[in-house]
Amino acid sequence: MDISVLRTFVSVIDEGSFSGAALRMGISRSLCSKHVADLEADLGVRLLTRTTRKVTPTATGLSYCQALRDVLTRLDEATEAVKATSASLSGSLKIGSPIFYTLKVLQPHLLEFMERYRDVQLQIVLDDGASDIVGDGFDAVIRIGNLKDSTLHARRLHAVRIMLVAAPDYLSRNGRPEKPADLLRHDCLHYTNLPGNLTWPLRRGSRTIRQPVRPIFFSNNTEMLHSMALNGKGLALLPEFVVRDGIAAGQLEVVMCEYALPDLPVNLVYPSGKLMTGAMRSFLDFATKLRLD
Protein backbone atom coordinates (compact mmCIF):
# COMPACT_ATOMS: atom_id res chain seq x y z
CA MET A 1 0.00 0.00 0.00
CA ASP A 2 1.36 3.44 -0.96
CA ILE A 3 2.70 5.22 2.15
CA SER A 4 1.74 8.63 0.72
CA VAL A 5 -1.91 7.49 0.58
CA LEU A 6 -1.79 6.54 4.26
CA ARG A 7 -0.17 9.85 5.17
CA THR A 8 -2.83 11.71 3.19
CA PHE A 9 -5.61 9.94 5.11
CA VAL A 10 -4.04 10.84 8.46
CA SER A 11 -3.58 14.44 7.28
CA VAL A 12 -7.28 14.74 6.36
CA ILE A 13 -8.24 13.77 9.91
CA ASP A 14 -5.59 16.07 11.44
CA GLU A 15 -6.62 19.06 9.32
CA GLY A 16 -10.37 18.34 9.28
CA SER A 17 -10.63 18.96 5.54
CA PHE A 18 -9.34 17.80 2.18
CA SER A 19 -8.08 21.29 1.31
CA GLY A 20 -6.07 21.55 4.53
CA ALA A 21 -4.62 18.09 4.04
CA ALA A 22 -3.76 18.86 0.41
CA LEU A 23 -1.82 21.96 1.50
CA ARG A 24 0.00 19.98 4.17
CA MET A 25 0.89 17.19 1.75
CA GLY A 26 1.79 19.54 -1.12
CA ILE A 27 -0.74 17.97 -3.53
CA SER A 28 -3.97 19.09 -5.20
CA ARG A 29 -7.28 18.78 -3.39
CA SER A 30 -8.61 16.43 -6.07
CA LEU A 31 -5.64 14.08 -5.67
CA CYS A 32 -6.05 14.20 -1.90
CA SER A 33 -9.71 13.16 -2.24
CA LYS A 34 -8.76 10.40 -4.70
CA HIS A 35 -6.15 8.98 -2.30
CA VAL A 36 -8.75 8.59 0.43
CA ALA A 37 -11.37 7.19 -1.94
CA ASP A 38 -8.86 4.63 -3.25
CA LEU A 39 -7.94 3.66 0.30
CA GLU A 40 -11.59 3.13 1.22
CA ALA A 41 -12.05 1.04 -1.93
CA ASP A 42 -9.01 -1.11 -1.11
CA LEU A 43 -10.18 -1.69 2.46
CA GLY A 44 -13.84 -2.10 1.54
CA VAL A 45 -14.99 0.19 4.35
CA ARG A 46 -15.95 3.85 4.76
CA LEU A 47 -13.33 5.75 6.73
CA LEU A 48 -14.73 9.29 6.52
CA THR A 49 -18.13 10.94 6.67
CA ARG A 50 -18.27 13.80 4.19
CA THR A 51 -20.67 16.75 4.21
CA THR A 52 -20.56 20.08 2.39
CA ARG A 53 -19.20 21.72 5.54
CA LYS A 54 -16.80 19.25 7.12
CA VAL A 55 -15.10 15.87 7.03
CA THR A 56 -15.19 13.62 10.11
CA PRO A 57 -13.81 10.12 10.65
CA THR A 58 -16.11 7.16 11.16
CA ALA A 59 -15.45 4.97 14.22
CA THR A 60 -13.51 2.58 11.97
CA GLY A 61 -11.65 5.47 10.35
CA LEU A 62 -10.62 6.90 13.72
CA SER A 63 -9.38 3.53 14.95
CA TYR A 64 -7.48 2.95 11.71
CA CYS A 65 -5.92 6.42 11.90
CA GLN A 66 -4.65 5.82 15.43
CA ALA A 67 -3.03 2.56 14.35
CA LEU A 68 -1.48 4.27 11.32
CA ARG A 69 0.04 7.01 13.47
CA ASP A 70 2.06 4.43 15.41
CA VAL A 71 3.20 2.69 12.23
CA LEU A 72 4.14 5.92 10.44
CA THR A 73 5.96 7.26 13.50
CA ARG A 74 8.10 4.13 13.72
CA LEU A 75 8.75 4.28 9.99
CA ASP A 76 9.81 7.94 10.20
CA GLU A 77 12.09 7.23 13.16
CA ALA A 78 13.74 4.35 11.34
CA THR A 79 14.16 6.42 8.19
CA GLU A 80 15.64 9.38 10.05
CA ALA A 81 18.04 7.11 11.91
CA VAL A 82 19.40 5.78 8.61
CA LYS A 83 19.59 9.26 7.10
CA ALA A 84 21.40 10.59 10.15
CA THR A 85 24.17 8.03 9.73
CA SER A 86 24.59 8.64 6.00
CA ALA A 87 23.91 12.36 5.53
CA SER A 88 26.72 14.80 6.12
CA LEU A 89 25.61 18.01 7.87
CA SER A 90 27.77 20.16 5.64
CA GLY A 91 27.68 21.82 2.25
CA SER A 92 25.90 24.87 0.85
CA LEU A 93 22.29 25.87 1.48
CA LYS A 94 20.45 28.61 -0.46
CA ILE A 95 17.26 29.92 1.15
CA GLY A 96 15.02 32.73 -0.17
CA SER A 97 13.10 34.83 2.33
CA PRO A 98 11.07 38.10 2.40
CA ILE A 99 13.22 41.07 3.38
CA PHE A 100 11.47 42.55 6.40
CA TYR A 101 10.38 39.14 7.69
CA THR A 102 13.99 37.97 7.68
CA LEU A 103 15.28 41.05 9.48
CA LYS A 104 12.52 41.24 12.09
CA VAL A 105 11.60 37.60 12.72
CA LEU A 106 14.07 35.10 11.30
CA GLN A 107 17.49 36.71 11.72
CA PRO A 108 18.13 35.89 15.42
CA HIS A 109 17.34 32.23 14.72
CA LEU A 110 19.72 32.13 11.75
CA LEU A 111 22.55 32.96 14.12
CA GLU A 112 21.56 29.96 16.24
CA PHE A 113 21.46 27.71 13.16
CA MET A 114 24.93 28.85 12.08
CA GLU A 115 26.30 28.19 15.56
CA ARG A 116 24.77 24.71 15.66
CA TYR A 117 25.75 23.70 12.10
CA ARG A 118 29.14 25.27 11.60
CA ASP A 119 29.96 23.28 8.44
CA VAL A 120 26.86 24.42 6.54
CA GLN A 121 27.46 27.36 4.20
CA LEU A 122 24.18 29.26 4.53
CA GLN A 123 23.12 31.77 1.87
CA ILE A 124 19.99 33.84 2.56
CA VAL A 125 18.61 35.71 -0.46
CA LEU A 126 16.33 38.58 0.60
CA ASP A 127 13.51 38.90 -1.91
CA ASP A 128 9.87 40.00 -1.55
CA GLY A 129 8.98 38.57 -4.96
CA ALA A 130 7.79 35.08 -5.83
CA SER A 131 11.16 33.45 -6.50
CA ASP A 132 11.49 30.62 -8.99
CA ILE A 133 12.67 27.94 -6.59
CA VAL A 134 13.98 25.49 -9.16
CA GLY A 135 15.07 27.98 -11.83
CA ASP A 136 16.98 30.18 -9.37
CA GLY A 137 18.65 27.25 -7.65
CA PHE A 138 17.04 27.59 -4.23
CA ASP A 139 16.97 24.72 -1.79
CA ALA A 140 13.89 26.31 -0.21
CA VAL A 141 12.05 29.63 0.11
CA ILE A 142 9.91 31.12 2.85
CA ARG A 143 6.54 32.37 1.59
CA ILE A 144 3.89 34.33 3.44
CA GLY A 145 0.30 33.71 2.34
CA ASN A 146 -1.88 30.91 1.04
CA LEU A 147 -0.10 28.63 -1.40
CA LYS A 148 -1.42 27.45 -4.74
CA ASP A 149 -1.50 23.74 -5.50
CA SER A 150 1.81 22.73 -7.02
CA THR A 151 4.43 20.01 -7.20
CA LEU A 152 6.30 21.68 -4.34
CA HIS A 153 6.38 20.50 -0.75
CA ALA A 154 5.48 22.94 2.03
CA ARG A 155 6.13 22.85 5.76
CA ARG A 156 4.08 25.32 7.83
CA LEU A 157 6.19 27.39 10.23
CA HIS A 158 3.60 29.66 11.87
CA ALA A 159 1.00 32.32 11.02
CA VAL A 160 1.14 36.13 10.93
CA ARG A 161 -1.57 38.64 11.73
CA ILE A 162 -2.38 41.32 9.14
CA MET A 163 -3.32 44.85 10.27
CA LEU A 164 -4.68 47.99 8.63
CA VAL A 165 -2.67 50.91 10.01
CA ALA A 166 -2.08 54.63 9.59
CA ALA A 167 -0.11 57.36 11.36
CA PRO A 168 -2.00 59.53 13.91
CA ASP A 169 -1.16 62.61 11.82
CA TYR A 170 -2.81 61.10 8.74
CA LEU A 171 -5.94 60.15 10.72
CA SER A 172 -6.22 63.61 12.28
CA ARG A 173 -6.16 65.17 8.80
CA ASN A 174 -8.36 62.65 6.99
CA GLY A 175 -10.50 60.98 9.62
CA ARG A 176 -10.74 57.29 10.50
CA PRO A 177 -12.33 54.81 8.09
CA GLU A 178 -15.17 52.95 9.80
CA LYS A 179 -16.34 50.57 7.08
CA PRO A 180 -14.81 49.08 3.89
CA ALA A 181 -16.45 51.58 1.52
CA ASP A 182 -14.70 54.43 3.39
CA LEU A 183 -11.38 53.28 1.93
CA LEU A 184 -12.36 54.74 -1.45
CA ARG A 185 -11.95 58.26 -0.07
CA HIS A 186 -8.62 57.53 1.63
CA ASP A 187 -5.04 57.51 0.36
CA CYS A 188 -3.91 53.88 0.27
CA LEU A 189 -0.41 52.43 0.15
CA HIS A 190 -0.68 49.27 -1.95
CA TYR A 191 1.46 46.13 -1.73
CA THR A 192 1.80 44.96 -5.32
CA ASN A 193 2.30 41.29 -4.40
CA LEU A 194 -1.18 41.23 -2.86
CA PRO A 195 -3.60 39.14 -4.97
CA GLY A 196 -6.47 41.03 -6.58
CA ASN A 197 -6.76 44.01 -8.91
CA LEU A 198 -6.43 47.08 -6.65
CA THR A 199 -8.58 45.52 -3.96
CA TRP A 200 -7.92 44.73 -0.30
CA PRO A 201 -9.33 41.61 1.34
CA LEU A 202 -11.26 42.44 4.50
CA ARG A 203 -13.18 40.12 6.77
CA ARG A 204 -16.03 40.50 9.21
CA GLY A 205 -17.24 37.35 10.89
CA SER A 206 -17.15 34.53 8.37
CA ARG A 207 -17.49 36.76 5.30
CA THR A 208 -14.50 37.99 3.29
CA ILE A 209 -14.92 40.85 0.82
CA ARG A 210 -12.60 42.35 -1.80
CA GLN A 211 -12.78 46.09 -1.25
CA PRO A 212 -11.62 48.38 -4.10
CA VAL A 213 -9.09 50.97 -2.93
CA ARG A 214 -7.54 54.16 -4.33
CA PRO A 215 -3.75 53.70 -4.09
CA ILE A 216 -1.50 56.74 -4.25
CA PHE A 217 1.66 54.64 -3.84
CA PHE A 218 2.68 51.14 -4.95
CA SER A 219 5.56 48.93 -3.83
CA ASN A 220 6.50 45.26 -3.62
CA ASN A 221 8.49 45.97 -0.44
CA THR A 222 6.79 46.04 2.97
CA GLU A 223 9.48 48.22 4.56
CA MET A 224 8.89 50.91 1.94
CA LEU A 225 5.14 50.83 2.62
CA HIS A 226 5.83 50.88 6.35
CA SER A 227 8.02 53.97 5.98
CA MET A 228 5.33 55.76 3.96
CA ALA A 229 2.71 54.93 6.57
CA LEU A 230 4.95 56.20 9.40
CA ASN A 231 5.34 59.48 7.51
CA GLY A 232 1.57 59.98 7.31
CA LYS A 233 1.15 59.28 3.60
CA GLY A 234 -1.82 56.94 3.89
CA LEU A 235 -3.31 53.65 5.04
CA ALA A 236 -1.35 50.40 4.69
CA LEU A 237 -2.26 46.74 5.07
CA LEU A 238 0.81 45.16 6.70
CA PRO A 239 1.90 42.13 8.76
CA GLU A 240 1.92 42.55 12.52
CA PHE A 241 5.68 41.93 12.76
CA VAL A 242 6.26 44.95 10.47
CA VAL A 243 4.11 47.42 12.43
CA ARG A 244 4.55 46.10 15.98
CA ASP A 245 7.21 48.60 17.06
CA GLY A 246 5.44 51.57 15.44
CA ILE A 247 2.18 50.75 17.22
CA ALA A 248 3.94 50.35 20.57
CA ALA A 249 5.65 53.75 20.08
CA GLY A 250 2.38 55.48 19.14
CA GLN A 251 3.64 56.16 15.62
CA LEU A 252 0.94 54.01 14.03
CA GLU A 253 -2.66 53.19 14.93
CA VAL A 254 -4.72 50.16 13.97
CA VAL A 255 -8.00 51.01 12.23
CA MET A 256 -11.11 48.99 11.33
CA CYS A 257 -10.14 46.18 13.73
CA GLU A 258 -13.50 44.47 13.22
CA TYR A 259 -12.60 43.94 9.55
CA ALA A 260 -9.21 42.35 10.19
CA LEU A 261 -7.87 39.76 7.80
CA PRO A 262 -7.53 36.14 8.88
CA ASP A 263 -3.98 35.21 9.81
CA LEU A 264 -1.72 34.29 6.88
CA PRO A 265 0.37 31.12 6.99
CA VAL A 266 4.16 31.23 6.71
CA ASN A 267 5.53 28.18 4.91
CA LEU A 268 8.94 26.81 4.06
CA VAL A 269 8.54 25.61 0.46
CA TYR A 270 10.96 23.25 -1.27
CA PRO A 271 11.09 21.14 -4.46
CA SER A 272 9.51 17.70 -4.19
CA GLY A 273 11.72 15.97 -6.73
CA LYS A 274 15.05 17.17 -5.42
CA LEU A 275 17.18 14.84 -3.29
CA MET A 276 17.22 16.36 0.19
CA THR A 277 20.74 16.91 1.48
CA GLY A 278 21.75 16.63 5.12
CA ALA A 279 22.11 20.43 5.26
CA MET A 280 18.59 20.97 3.92
CA ARG A 281 17.11 18.36 6.26
CA SER A 282 18.81 20.00 9.24
CA PHE A 283 17.41 23.42 8.27
CA LEU A 284 13.91 22.00 7.74
CA ASP A 285 13.91 20.30 11.12
CA PHE A 286 15.41 23.36 12.79
CA ALA A 287 12.90 25.82 11.27
CA THR A 288 9.80 23.78 12.07
CA LYS A 289 10.73 23.57 15.75
CA LEU A 290 11.18 27.33 16.19
CA ARG A 291 8.74 29.57 18.03
CA LEU A 292 8.42 32.39 15.49
CA ASP A 293 5.11 34.02 16.51
C-alpha positions in Angstrom: 0.0 0.0 0.0 1.4 3.4 -1.0 2.7 5.2 2.2 1.7 8.6 0.7 -1.9 7.5 0.6 -1.8 6.5 4.3 -0.2 9.9 5.2 -2.8 11.7 3.2 -5.6 9.9 5.1 -4.0 10.8 8.5 -3.6 14.4 7.3 -7.3 14.7 6.4 -8.2 13.8 9.9 -5.6 16.1 11.4 -6.6 19.1 9.3 -10.4 18.3 9.3 -10.6 19.0 5.5 -9.3 17.8 2.2 -8.1 21.3 1.3 -6.1 21.5 4.5 -4.6 18.1 4.0 -3.8 18.9 0.4 -1.8 22.0 1.5 0.0 20.0 4.2 0.9 17.2 1.7 1.8 19.5 -1.1 -0.7 18.0 -3.5 -4.0 19.1 -5.2 -7.3 18.8 -3.4 -8.6 16.4 -6.1 -5.6 14.1 -5.7 -6.1 14.2 -1.9 -9.7 13.2 -2.2 -8.8 10.4 -4.7 -6.2 9.0 -2.3 -8.8 8.6 0.4 -11.4 7.2 -1.9 -8.9 4.6 -3.3 -7.9 3.7 0.3 -11.6 3.1 1.2 -12.1 1.0 -1.9 -9.0 -1.1 -1.1 -10.2 -1.7 2.5 -13.8 -2.1 1.5 -15.0 0.2 4.3 -16.0 3.8 4.8 -13.3 5.8 6.7 -14.7 9.3 6.5 -18.1 10.9 6.7 -18.3 13.8 4.2 -20.7 16.8 4.2 -20.6 20.1 2.4 -19.2 21.7 5.5 -16.8 19.3 7.1 -15.1 15.9 7.0 -15.2 13.6 10.1 -13.8 10.1 10.6 -16.1 7.2 11.2 -15.4 5.0 14.2 -13.5 2.6 12.0 -11.7 5.5 10.3 -10.6 6.9 13.7 -9.4 3.5 15.0 -7.5 2.9 11.7 -5.9 6.4 11.9 -4.6 5.8 15.4 -3.0 2.6 14.3 -1.5 4.3 11.3 0.0 7.0 13.5 2.1 4.4 15.4 3.2 2.7 12.2 4.1 5.9 10.4 6.0 7.3 13.5 8.1 4.1 13.7 8.7 4.3 10.0 9.8 7.9 10.2 12.1 7.2 13.2 13.7 4.3 11.3 14.2 6.4 8.2 15.6 9.4 10.1 18.0 7.1 11.9 19.4 5.8 8.6 19.6 9.3 7.1 21.4 10.6 10.1 24.2 8.0 9.7 24.6 8.6 6.0 23.9 12.4 5.5 26.7 14.8 6.1 25.6 18.0 7.9 27.8 20.2 5.6 27.7 21.8 2.2 25.9 24.9 0.9 22.3 25.9 1.5 20.5 28.6 -0.5 17.3 29.9 1.1 15.0 32.7 -0.2 13.1 34.8 2.3 11.1 38.1 2.4 13.2 41.1 3.4 11.5 42.5 6.4 10.4 39.1 7.7 14.0 38.0 7.7 15.3 41.0 9.5 12.5 41.2 12.1 11.6 37.6 12.7 14.1 35.1 11.3 17.5 36.7 11.7 18.1 35.9 15.4 17.3 32.2 14.7 19.7 32.1 11.8 22.6 33.0 14.1 21.6 30.0 16.2 21.5 27.7 13.2 24.9 28.8 12.1 26.3 28.2 15.6 24.8 24.7 15.7 25.7 23.7 12.1 29.1 25.3 11.6 30.0 23.3 8.4 26.9 24.4 6.5 27.5 27.4 4.2 24.2 29.3 4.5 23.1 31.8 1.9 20.0 33.8 2.6 18.6 35.7 -0.5 16.3 38.6 0.6 13.5 38.9 -1.9 9.9 40.0 -1.5 9.0 38.6 -5.0 7.8 35.1 -5.8 11.2 33.5 -6.5 11.5 30.6 -9.0 12.7 27.9 -6.6 14.0 25.5 -9.2 15.1 28.0 -11.8 17.0 30.2 -9.4 18.6 27.3 -7.7 17.0 27.6 -4.2 17.0 24.7 -1.8 13.9 26.3 -0.2 12.1 29.6 0.1 9.9 31.1 2.8 6.5 32.4 1.6 3.9 34.3 3.4 0.3 33.7 2.3 -1.9 30.9 1.0 -0.1 28.6 -1.4 -1.4 27.5 -4.7 -1.5 23.7 -5.5 1.8 22.7 -7.0 4.4 20.0 -7.2 6.3 21.7 -4.3 6.4 20.5 -0.7 5.5 22.9 2.0 6.1 22.8 5.8 4.1 25.3 7.8 6.2 27.4 10.2 3.6 29.7 11.9 1.0 32.3 11.0 1.1 36.1 10.9 -1.6 38.6 11.7 -2.4 41.3 9.1 -3.3 44.9 10.3 -4.7 48.0 8.6 -2.7 50.9 10.0 -2.1 54.6 9.6 -0.1 57.4 11.4 -2.0 59.5 13.9 -1.2 62.6 11.8 -2.8 61.1 8.7 -5.9 60.1 10.7 -6.2 63.6 12.3 -6.2 65.2 8.8 -8.4 62.7 7.0 -10.5 61.0 9.6 -10.7 57.3 10.5 -12.3 54.8 8.1 -15.2 52.9 9.8 -16.3 50.6 7.1 -14.8 49.1 3.9 -16.4 51.6 1.5 -14.7 54.4 3.4 -11.4 53.3 1.9 -12.4 54.7 -1.4 -11.9 58.3 -0.1 -8.6 57.5 1.6 -5.0 57.5 0.4 -3.9 53.9 0.3 -0.4 52.4 0.2 -0.7 49.3 -2.0 1.5 46.1 -1.7 1.8 45.0 -5.3 2.3 41.3 -4.4 -1.2 41.2 -2.9 -3.6 39.1 -5.0 -6.5 41.0 -6.6 -6.8 44.0 -8.9 -6.4 47.1 -6.7 -8.6 45.5 -4.0 -7.9 44.7 -0.3 -9.3 41.6 1.3 -11.3 42.4 4.5 -13.2 40.1 6.8 -16.0 40.5 9.2 -17.2 37.4 10.9 -17.2 34.5 8.4 -17.5 36.8 5.3 -14.5 38.0 3.3 -14.9 40.8 0.8 -12.6 42.3 -1.8 -12.8 46.1 -1.2 -11.6 48.4 -4.1 -9.1 51.0 -2.9 -7.5 54.2 -4.3 -3.8 53.7 -4.1 -1.5 56.7 -4.3 1.7 54.6 -3.8 2.7 51.1 -4.9 5.6 48.9 -3.8 6.5 45.3 -3.6 8.5 46.0 -0.4 6.8 46.0 3.0 9.5 48.2 4.6 8.9 50.9 1.9 5.1 50.8 2.6 5.8 50.9 6.4 8.0 54.0 6.0 5.3 55.8 4.0 2.7 54.9 6.6 5.0 56.2 9.4 5.3 59.5 7.5 1.6 60.0 7.3 1.2 59.3 3.6 -1.8 56.9 3.9 -3.3 53.6 5.0 -1.3 50.4 4.7 -2.3 46.7 5.1 0.8 45.2 6.7 1.9 42.1 8.8 1.9 42.6 12.5 5.7 41.9 12.8 6.3 44.9 10.5 4.1 47.4 12.4 4.6 46.1 16.0 7.2 48.6 17.1 5.4 51.6 15.4 2.2 50.7 17.2 3.9 50.4 20.6 5.6 53.7 20.1 2.4 55.5 19.1 3.6 56.2 15.6 0.9 54.0 14.0 -2.7 53.2 14.9 -4.7 50.2 14.0 -8.0 51.0 12.2 -11.1 49.0 11.3 -10.1 46.2 13.7 -13.5 44.5 13.2 -12.6 43.9 9.5 -9.2 42.4 10.2 -7.9 39.8 7.8 -7.5 36.1 8.9 -4.0 35.2 9.8 -1.7 34.3 6.9 0.4 31.1 7.0 4.2 31.2 6.7 5.5 28.2 4.9 8.9 26.8 4.1 8.5 25.6 0.5 11.0 23.3 -1.3 11.1 21.1 -4.5 9.5 17.7 -4.2 11.7 16.0 -6.7 15.1 17.2 -5.4 17.2 14.8 -3.3 17.2 16.4 0.2 20.7 16.9 1.5 21.7 16.6 5.1 22.1 20.4 5.3 18.6 21.0 3.9 17.1 18.4 6.3 18.8 20.0 9.2 17.4 23.4 8.3 13.9 22.0 7.7 13.9 20.3 11.1 15.4 23.4 12.8 12.9 25.8 11.3 9.8 23.8 12.1 10.7 23.6 15.7 11.2 27.3 16.2 8.7 29.6 18.0 8.4 32.4 15.5 5.1 34.0 16.5 
